[in-house]
């Protein structure tokens, strides 16, 4: 027959363990927050180039080409003027 002995911690050590566990949980939460913020950084959107802006207007013009040819022609002309005035490079 075997005998098992159960040892209980004294009440004076329990607050120290609780405090250590609380500090560990806080440190873990801070670590997770730091890692997630560095992994999922959102960079500021870059500005479009003059050519990209003109291309967006041309795509809009193409969407109106069948329904309103005059408006589409105005948009194509505006895209061309934009590139010329702002010196597309």
HUKA-V893775 format. One record per pair of residues at least 6 apart in sequence whose C-alpha atoms are under 8 Angstrom apart, sorted by sequence separation. I is the first residue (numbers start at 1). GAP is how many residues later the second one is. D is the distance in Angstrom with one decimal. If there is no record, write none. Layout:
{{I:GAP:D} {I:GAP:D}}
//
This chain:
{{65:6:7.9} {64:7:7.1} {65:7:5.3} {64:8:5.4} {65:8:7.9} {63:9:8.0} {61:10:7.4} {62:10:6.6} {61:11:4.4} {60:12:7.9} {61:12:7.2} {61:14:5.4} {60:15:7.7} {61:15:6.2} {58:17:6.7} {57:18:6.4} {58:18:5.7} {57:19:7.2} {57:21:8.0} {58:21:6.5} {57:22:6.0} {55:24:7.3} {54:25:4.6} {53:26:7.9} {54:26:7.1} {54:28:6.7} {54:29:6.6} {50:32:7.5} {51:32:6.5} {50:33:6.2} {50:36:6.9} {50:37:7.7} {51:37:5.9} {50:38:5.5} {51:38:7.7} {49:39:7.9} {50:39:7.9}}
//
